[in-house]
Amino acid sequence: MLLLGLGTIGLLALLIAIATAAIVLSGATEVGLIRDRVQAKLEQKLGPAFEVTVAGAAVSTDPELGLVVDLRGIELAERDGGINVSFPATRLAVDPLAFLGFGSLVTKAEISEPRIQLTRRPDGGFGLRSFGQAGGSRVEAPYRSAGGFPELSVGAAGLDQAITEILADNEDLQLVVTQGAIELRDPAAPTTRISEIDVRAAADGPMGGISVDLSARGRSGPWTASLGRQVEAATGQRILSVEFAQITLGDLRDWFGGAPMAASADIPLYGAAEIALAANGTIENAVARLDLGAGVISFGGSEEAVLLDEASIRARWDNSRSAIV
């Protein structure tokens, strides 16, 4: 039985080697089955609220990545027009051994010039909480904060869940996004554009860790951010960390909306936060620091202005009161 099993694995490995060699000799090969499979998977993931199109898929080899699948013209359009996503070119590095049950199927994903258009909804959000969850299921906080900050619990739980889902079948995945762009459309305000988005993300094996570095250009110029998650094997505790630099008040106003600001500022913001979640998703500890750089605050159309030197704000999570202090 053991010899039969080893013989079967050897035969499969030989077939994969032959198929790979054929691809090398013939160049890029269009594969309609892969295109149809990717489209079906996306439709299943996003649910009936989205229309999905995949223009084509080709298999080839790359000197650095090995066996690759090139996907063209991926379009994800919410039927009510709120969310539109376009991936003109996506390259997936595939590990042939994954067909034998070893390792992850996709080891690296490269996405070039993706475009995302979001339209603000009447509730002030962009509908992203249900994006990627068929049926529109929402992430709920494991408890409500008595201190009036349920958003912290909801946000941390949602981020942790999203990372877990992404890494479920891709524990060694590397992601590279180049020259992406996001448009935030608001019926009551000019369209906001975030451009030159570059992302590099790397998963940290079966433990579920991940590191993400991001840079982009917003209203006031370039800014950077990084995100990380570490998982303690013994306890299941997850530690989420976020850092950002050069984001301005104008950027935050564009992203989160709200009433028009009576004042404008060119003050750069630098910050860092760390949140520790228990295995059941409740917050065990959280600390944050916000540094405001030097700049000028202007009020409305008047000539009045305030010159701000520098300031720092620190906050932590009080577990006994479930509140930020």
The 8 nearest C-alpha neighbors of each residue, nearest first, counted from 0:
[[1, 3, 2, 4, 5, 6, 7, 8],
 [0, 2, 4, 3, 5, 6, 7, 8],
 [3, 1, 5, 0, 4, 6, 7, 8],
 [2, 4, 6, 0, 1, 5, 7, 8],
 [5, 3, 1, 7, 6, 2, 0, 8],
 [4, 6, 2, 8, 7, 3, 9, 1],
 [5, 7, 3, 9, 4, 8, 2, 10],
 [8, 6, 10, 4, 9, 5, 3, 11],
 [9, 7, 11, 5, 10, 6, 12, 4],
 [8, 10, 6, 12, 7, 11, 5, 13],
 [9, 11, 13, 7, 8, 12, 6, 14],
 [12, 10, 14, 8, 13, 9, 15, 7],
 [11, 13, 9, 15, 10, 14, 8, 16],
 [12, 14, 10, 16, 11, 15, 9, 17],
 [15, 13, 11, 17, 16, 12, 18, 10],
 [16, 14, 18, 12, 17, 13, 19, 11],
 [15, 17, 13, 19, 14, 18, 20, 12],
 [16, 18, 14, 20, 19, 15, 13, 21],
 [19, 17, 15, 21, 20, 16, 14, 22],
 [20, 18, 16, 22, 21, 17, 15, 23],
 [19, 21, 23, 17, 22, 18, 16, 24],
 [22, 20, 18, 24, 19, 23, 25, 17],
 [21, 23, 19, 25, 20, 24, 26, 59],
 [24, 22, 20, 21, 26, 25, 60, 19],
 [23, 25, 21, 22, 26, 20, 19, 27],
 [24, 26, 22, 23, 21, 27, 28, 20],
 [27, 25, 23, 22, 24, 59, 28, 60],
 [28, 26, 59, 58, 57, 29, 25, 22],
 [27, 29, 57, 58, 30, 26, 59, 22],
 [28, 30, 57, 56, 31, 58, 27, 55],
 [31, 29, 32, 57, 33, 56, 28, 34],
 [30, 32, 34, 33, 35, 29, 56, 55],
 [33, 31, 35, 34, 30, 36, 56, 37],
 [34, 32, 36, 35, 31, 30, 37, 56],
 [33, 35, 31, 56, 37, 32, 36, 55],
 [36, 34, 38, 32, 33, 37, 39, 31],
 [35, 37, 33, 39, 38, 34, 32, 40],
 [38, 36, 40, 34, 39, 35, 33, 41],
 [37, 39, 35, 41, 36, 40, 53, 42],
 [38, 40, 42, 36, 37, 41, 35, 43],
 [41, 39, 43, 37, 42, 38, 44, 36],
 [40, 42, 44, 38, 43, 39, 45, 37],
 [43, 41, 39, 45, 40, 44, 46, 38],
 [42, 44, 40, 41, 46, 45, 39, 133],
 [45, 43, 41, 42, 133, 46, 131, 40],
 [46, 44, 131, 133, 42, 43, 132, 41],
 [45, 47, 133, 43, 48, 42, 44, 134],
 [46, 48, 49, 45, 42, 50, 133, 134],
 [47, 49, 46, 78, 77, 50, 45, 79],
 [50, 48, 77, 47, 76, 78, 45, 51],
 [49, 51, 76, 75, 77, 78, 52, 48],
 [52, 50, 75, 74, 42, 49, 38, 76],
 [51, 53, 74, 73, 54, 38, 75, 50],
 [54, 52, 73, 72, 55, 38, 34, 74],
 [55, 53, 72, 71, 52, 73, 56, 34],
 [56, 54, 71, 34, 53, 70, 57, 72],
 [55, 57, 70, 34, 69, 30, 29, 71],
 [56, 58, 29, 28, 69, 30, 68, 27],
 [59, 57, 68, 28, 27, 67, 69, 29],
 [60, 58, 27, 67, 22, 26, 66, 28],
 [61, 59, 66, 65, 67, 23, 62, 22],
 [60, 62, 65, 64, 63, 66, 67, 59],
 [63, 61, 65, 64, 60, 66, 67, 59],
 [62, 64, 61, 65, 60, 66, 92, 67],
 [65, 63, 61, 92, 62, 66, 67, 60],
 [64, 66, 61, 60, 63, 62, 67, 92],
 [65, 67, 60, 93, 92, 59, 61, 64],
 [68, 66, 92, 91, 59, 93, 60, 58],
 [67, 69, 58, 91, 57, 90, 70, 92],
 [68, 70, 90, 57, 56, 89, 58, 91],
 [71, 69, 56, 89, 55, 88, 90, 68],
 [72, 70, 88, 55, 54, 87, 73, 56],
 [71, 73, 87, 54, 53, 86, 74, 88],
 [72, 74, 53, 86, 52, 85, 71, 87],
 [73, 75, 85, 52, 51, 84, 72, 76],
 [76, 74, 51, 84, 83, 50, 85, 49],
 [77, 75, 83, 50, 49, 82, 78, 84],
 [76, 78, 49, 82, 80, 79, 48, 81],
 [77, 79, 80, 49, 48, 76, 50, 81],
 [78, 80, 77, 81, 48, 82, 76, 49],
 [81, 79, 77, 78, 82, 76, 83, 118],
 [80, 82, 118, 79, 117, 77, 83, 125],
 [83, 81, 117, 77, 80, 116, 76, 118],
 [84, 82, 76, 116, 75, 115, 77, 117],
 [85, 83, 115, 75, 114, 74, 76, 116],
 [84, 86, 74, 114, 113, 73, 87, 115],
 [85, 87, 113, 73, 88, 72, 74, 89],
 [88, 86, 72, 71, 85, 73, 113, 89],
 [89, 87, 71, 111, 86, 70, 110, 72],
 [90, 88, 110, 70, 109, 69, 111, 71],
 [89, 91, 69, 109, 108, 68, 70, 110],
 [92, 90, 108, 68, 67, 107, 93, 105],
 [93, 91, 67, 107, 106, 64, 105, 66],
 [94, 92, 105, 66, 104, 67, 106, 91],
 [93, 95, 104, 96, 97, 105, 106, 92],
 [96, 94, 97, 98, 93, 15, 104, 66],
 [97, 95, 98, 99, 94, 101, 100, 102],
 [98, 96, 101, 100, 104, 99, 95, 102],
 [99, 97, 96, 100, 95, 101, 104, 94],
 [100, 98, 97, 96, 101, 8, 11, 12],
 [99, 101, 97, 98, 102, 96, 103, 104],
 [100, 102, 97, 96, 99, 103, 98, 104],
 [103, 101, 97, 100, 104, 96, 94, 171],
 [104, 102, 169, 105, 97, 106, 168, 171],
 [103, 105, 97, 94, 93, 106, 102, 95],
 [106, 104, 93, 103, 92, 107, 91, 94],
 [107, 105, 172, 92, 171, 93, 173, 103],
 [108, 106, 173, 92, 172, 174, 105, 91],
 [107, 109, 91, 174, 90, 175, 173, 92],
 [108, 110, 175, 90, 89, 176, 174, 91],
 [111, 109, 89, 176, 88, 175, 90, 177],
 [110, 112, 177, 88, 113, 176, 89, 178],
 [111, 113, 179, 178, 177, 114, 110, 87],
 [114, 112, 86, 179, 85, 111, 180, 87],
 [115, 113, 85, 180, 84, 181, 179, 112],
 [114, 116, 84, 181, 83, 182, 180, 85],
 [117, 115, 182, 83, 82, 181, 183, 84],
 [118, 116, 82, 183, 81, 184, 182, 125],
 [119, 117, 184, 81, 185, 125, 183, 120],
 [120, 118, 125, 185, 124, 123, 184, 117],
 [119, 121, 123, 122, 124, 125, 118, 126],
 [120, 122, 123, 119, 124, 125, 186, 185],
 [123, 121, 120, 124, 119, 125, 126, 256],
 [124, 122, 121, 120, 119, 256, 125, 257],
 [125, 123, 120, 119, 122, 126, 121, 255],
 [124, 126, 119, 127, 120, 118, 117, 123],
 [127, 125, 128, 124, 129, 130, 120, 81],
 [128, 126, 130, 129, 125, 124, 131, 82],
 [127, 129, 126, 130, 137, 138, 125, 135],
 [128, 130, 135, 127, 132, 137, 136, 131],
 [131, 129, 127, 132, 128, 126, 45, 135],
 [130, 132, 45, 44, 129, 133, 46, 135],
 [133, 131, 135, 129, 130, 45, 136, 134],
 [134, 132, 46, 45, 135, 44, 131, 136],
 [133, 135, 136, 46, 132, 47, 45, 129],
 [134, 136, 129, 132, 133, 137, 130, 131],
 [137, 135, 134, 132, 129, 138, 133, 128],
 [138, 136, 129, 139, 135, 128, 132, 157],
 [137, 139, 157, 140, 136, 153, 128, 156],
 [140, 138, 153, 137, 141, 156, 157, 142],
 [139, 141, 153, 142, 152, 156, 143, 138],
 [142, 140, 281, 139, 280, 143, 152, 156],
 [143, 141, 140, 144, 281, 152, 149, 139],
 [144, 142, 149, 145, 140, 141, 152, 148],
 [143, 145, 149, 146, 321, 148, 147, 322],
 [144, 146, 147, 321, 143, 322, 320, 148],
 [147, 145, 322, 144, 148, 321, 320, 323],
 [146, 148, 145, 144, 149, 322, 143, 150],
 [147, 149, 150, 144, 146, 151, 322, 323],
 [148, 150, 144, 143, 152, 151, 147, 153],
 [149, 151, 153, 148, 152, 154, 155, 140],
 [152, 150, 154, 149, 153, 148, 155, 156],
 [151, 153, 155, 149, 140, 150, 154, 156],
 [154, 152, 140, 150, 156, 151, 155, 139],
 [153, 155, 157, 151, 152, 156, 150, 158],
 [154, 156, 158, 152, 157, 153, 151, 159],
 [157, 155, 159, 153, 154, 158, 152, 160],
 [156, 158, 154, 160, 155, 159, 138, 153],
 [159, 157, 161, 155, 160, 156, 154, 162],
 [158, 160, 156, 162, 157, 161, 155, 163],
 [161, 159, 163, 157, 158, 162, 156, 164],
 [160, 162, 158, 164, 163, 159, 157, 165],
 [163, 161, 165, 159, 160, 164, 166, 158],
 [164, 162, 160, 166, 161, 165, 167, 159],
 [165, 163, 167, 161, 162, 166, 160, 168],
 [164, 166, 162, 163, 167, 161, 169, 168],
 [165, 167, 169, 170, 163, 164, 168, 162],
 [168, 166, 164, 165, 169, 163, 170, 207],
 [167, 169, 166, 170, 103, 165, 104, 164],
 [170, 168, 166, 172, 171, 103, 167, 105],
 [169, 171, 166, 204, 205, 172, 202, 168],
 [172, 170, 204, 202, 169, 106, 203, 173],
 [173, 171, 106, 169, 107, 202, 170, 201],
 [172, 174, 201, 107, 200, 106, 108, 202],
 [175, 173, 108, 200, 199, 107, 109, 201],
 [174, 176, 199, 109, 198, 108, 110, 200],
 [177, 175, 110, 198, 197, 109, 111, 199],
 [178, 176, 197, 111, 179, 112, 196, 110],
 [179, 177, 195, 112, 196, 197, 111, 180],
 [178, 180, 196, 112, 113, 177, 195, 114],
 [179, 181, 194, 114, 193, 196, 195, 115],
 [182, 180, 115, 193, 192, 116, 114, 194],
 [183, 181, 192, 116, 191, 117, 184, 115],
 [184, 182, 191, 117, 190, 118, 116, 192],
 [185, 183, 118, 190, 117, 119, 182, 191],
 [184, 186, 119, 188, 187, 118, 190, 183],
 [187, 185, 188, 184, 119, 189, 118, 190],
 [186, 188, 185, 189, 184, 119, 190, 256],
 [189, 187, 185, 186, 190, 184, 191, 253],
 [188, 190, 191, 185, 187, 184, 186, 183],
 [191, 189, 184, 183, 185, 188, 192, 182],
 [192, 190, 183, 182, 189, 253, 184, 193],
 [191, 193, 182, 181, 194, 183, 190, 217],
 [194, 192, 217, 181, 180, 216, 182, 215],
 [193, 195, 180, 216, 196, 215, 192, 179],
 [196, 194, 178, 215, 179, 216, 197, 180],
 [195, 197, 215, 179, 178, 194, 214, 180],
 [198, 196, 177, 176, 214, 213, 178, 195],
 [199, 197, 213, 176, 175, 212, 200, 196],
 [198, 200, 175, 212, 174, 211, 176, 213],
 [201, 199, 211, 174, 210, 173, 212, 198],
 [200, 202, 173, 210, 209, 172, 174, 203],
 [203, 201, 209, 171, 172, 208, 170, 204],
 [204, 202, 208, 209, 171, 207, 201, 206],
 [203, 205, 170, 171, 206, 202, 207, 208],
 [206, 204, 170, 207, 203, 171, 208, 202],
 [207, 205, 204, 208, 230, 203, 232, 231],
 [208, 206, 205, 203, 230, 204, 209, 166],
 [207, 209, 229, 203, 228, 206, 202, 230],
 [208, 210, 202, 228, 203, 227, 201, 207],
 [209, 211, 227, 201, 200, 226, 202, 228],
 [210, 212, 200, 226, 225, 199, 227, 213],
 [213, 211, 225, 199, 198, 224, 200, 226],
 [214, 212, 198, 224, 223, 197, 225, 211],
 [213, 215, 223, 197, 196, 222, 224, 198],
 [216, 214, 196, 195, 221, 222, 194, 197],
 [217, 215, 221, 220, 194, 193, 195, 222],
 [218, 216, 193, 220, 219, 221, 250, 215],
 [217, 219, 220, 250, 249, 216, 193, 192],
 [220, 218, 217, 247, 221, 250, 249, 265],
 [219, 221, 216, 217, 218, 222, 245, 215],
 [222, 220, 216, 215, 217, 223, 245, 219],
 [221, 223, 245, 215, 246, 214, 244, 216],
 [224, 222, 214, 244, 243, 213, 215, 245],
 [225, 223, 243, 213, 242, 212, 214, 244],
 [224, 226, 212, 242, 211, 241, 213, 243],
 [227, 225, 241, 211, 240, 210, 212, 242],
 [228, 226, 210, 240, 209, 239, 211, 241],
 [227, 229, 239, 208, 209, 238, 240, 210],
 [230, 228, 208, 238, 237, 231, 227, 239],
 [229, 231, 237, 236, 208, 232, 206, 235],
 [232, 230, 235, 236, 233, 234, 237, 229],
 [231, 233, 235, 234, 230, 206, 236, 237],
 [232, 234, 231, 235, 236, 230, 278, 206],
 [235, 233, 236, 231, 232, 278, 277, 230],
 [234, 236, 278, 231, 232, 233, 230, 237],
 [237, 235, 277, 278, 231, 234, 276, 230],
 [238, 236, 230, 276, 229, 275, 235, 239],
 [237, 239, 275, 229, 228, 274, 276, 230],
 [240, 238, 228, 274, 273, 227, 275, 237],
 [239, 241, 273, 227, 272, 226, 228, 274],
 [242, 240, 226, 272, 271, 225, 273, 227],
 [241, 243, 271, 225, 224, 270, 272, 226],
 [244, 242, 224, 270, 223, 269, 225, 271],
 [243, 245, 269, 223, 246, 222, 268, 224],
 [246, 244, 267, 222, 268, 269, 247, 223],
 [245, 247, 268, 267, 222, 244, 250, 269],
 [248, 246, 267, 250, 249, 268, 266, 245],
 [249, 247, 251, 250, 252, 264, 266, 246],
 [248, 250, 252, 247, 251, 253, 218, 264],
 [249, 251, 253, 247, 248, 252, 218, 254],
 [252, 250, 248, 254, 253, 249, 255, 247],
 [251, 253, 249, 256, 250, 255, 254, 248],
 [254, 252, 250, 251, 256, 255, 249, 191],
 [255, 253, 251, 252, 256, 250, 183, 191],
 [254, 256, 252, 253, 251, 257, 124, 123],
 [257, 255, 252, 253, 254, 123, 258, 251],
 [258, 256, 259, 255, 252, 123, 260, 253],
 [257, 259, 260, 256, 252, 261, 255, 187],
 [260, 258, 261, 257, 256, 252, 262, 188],
 [261, 259, 262, 258, 263, 252, 299, 257],
 [260, 262, 299, 298, 259, 263, 297, 258],
 [263, 261, 298, 260, 297, 299, 296, 264],
 [264, 262, 297, 296, 298, 260, 261, 265],
 [265, 263, 296, 266, 295, 297, 248, 262],
 [264, 266, 294, 295, 267, 247, 296, 263],
 [265, 267, 294, 264, 292, 247, 293, 268],
 [268, 266, 245, 247, 292, 246, 291, 265],
 [267, 269, 291, 246, 245, 247, 290, 244],
 [270, 268, 244, 290, 243, 289, 245, 291],
 [269, 271, 289, 243, 288, 242, 290, 244],
 [270, 272, 242, 288, 241, 287, 243, 289],
 [273, 271, 287, 241, 240, 286, 288, 242],
 [272, 274, 240, 286, 285, 239, 287, 241],
 [273, 275, 285, 239, 238, 284, 276, 240],
 [276, 274, 238, 284, 283, 237, 282, 285],
 [277, 275, 282, 237, 280, 281, 283, 236],
 [276, 278, 236, 280, 279, 281, 283, 282],
 [277, 279, 235, 236, 280, 276, 234, 237],
 [280, 278, 277, 281, 276, 141, 235, 236],
 [281, 279, 277, 276, 278, 156, 141, 282],
 [282, 280, 277, 276, 279, 141, 283, 142],
 [283, 281, 276, 284, 275, 277, 280, 152],
 [284, 282, 275, 276, 277, 281, 318, 285],
 [283, 285, 275, 282, 316, 274, 318, 286],
 [284, 286, 274, 316, 315, 273, 275, 287],
 [285, 287, 315, 273, 272, 314, 316, 274],
 [288, 286, 272, 314, 271, 313, 315, 273],
 [287, 289, 313, 271, 270, 312, 272, 314],
 [290, 288, 270, 312, 311, 269, 313, 291],
 [289, 291, 311, 269, 310, 268, 270, 312],
 [292, 290, 268, 310, 309, 267, 311, 269],
 [293, 291, 309, 267, 266, 268, 290, 294],
 [292, 294, 308, 309, 307, 266, 291, 295],
 [295, 293, 266, 307, 265, 306, 292, 308],
 [294, 296, 306, 264, 305, 307, 265, 297],
 [295, 297, 264, 305, 304, 263, 306, 262],
 [298, 296, 304, 263, 262, 264, 303, 295],
 [299, 297, 262, 261, 301, 303, 304, 300],
 [300, 298, 261, 262, 301, 297, 263, 260],
 [299, 301, 298, 302, 297, 303, 262, 261],
 [302, 300, 303, 299, 298, 297, 304, 262],
 [301, 303, 304, 300, 298, 297, 299, 305],
 [304, 302, 301, 298, 297, 305, 299, 300],
 [303, 305, 297, 296, 298, 302, 295, 306],
 [304, 306, 296, 295, 307, 297, 303, 294],
 [305, 307, 295, 294, 296, 308, 304, 293],
 [308, 306, 294, 293, 295, 309, 305, 296],
 [307, 309, 293, 306, 294, 292, 310, 291],
 [310, 308, 292, 293, 291, 307, 311, 290],
 [311, 309, 291, 290, 312, 292, 308, 307],
 [310, 312, 290, 289, 291, 313, 309, 288],
 [313, 311, 289, 288, 290, 314, 310, 287],
 [314, 312, 288, 287, 289, 311, 315, 286],
 [313, 315, 287, 324, 286, 288, 323, 312],
 [316, 314, 286, 285, 324, 323, 287, 317],
 [315, 317, 323, 285, 322, 284, 318, 324],
 [318, 316, 322, 319, 321, 320, 323, 315],
 [319, 317, 321, 320, 316, 283, 322, 284],
 [318, 320, 317, 321, 322, 316, 145, 283],
 [319, 321, 322, 318, 317, 146, 145, 144],
 [322, 320, 318, 144, 317, 145, 146, 319],
 [321, 323, 146, 320, 317, 316, 324, 144],
 [322, 324, 316, 315, 317, 314, 146, 321],
 [323, 315, 314, 316, 322, 317, 313, 146]]
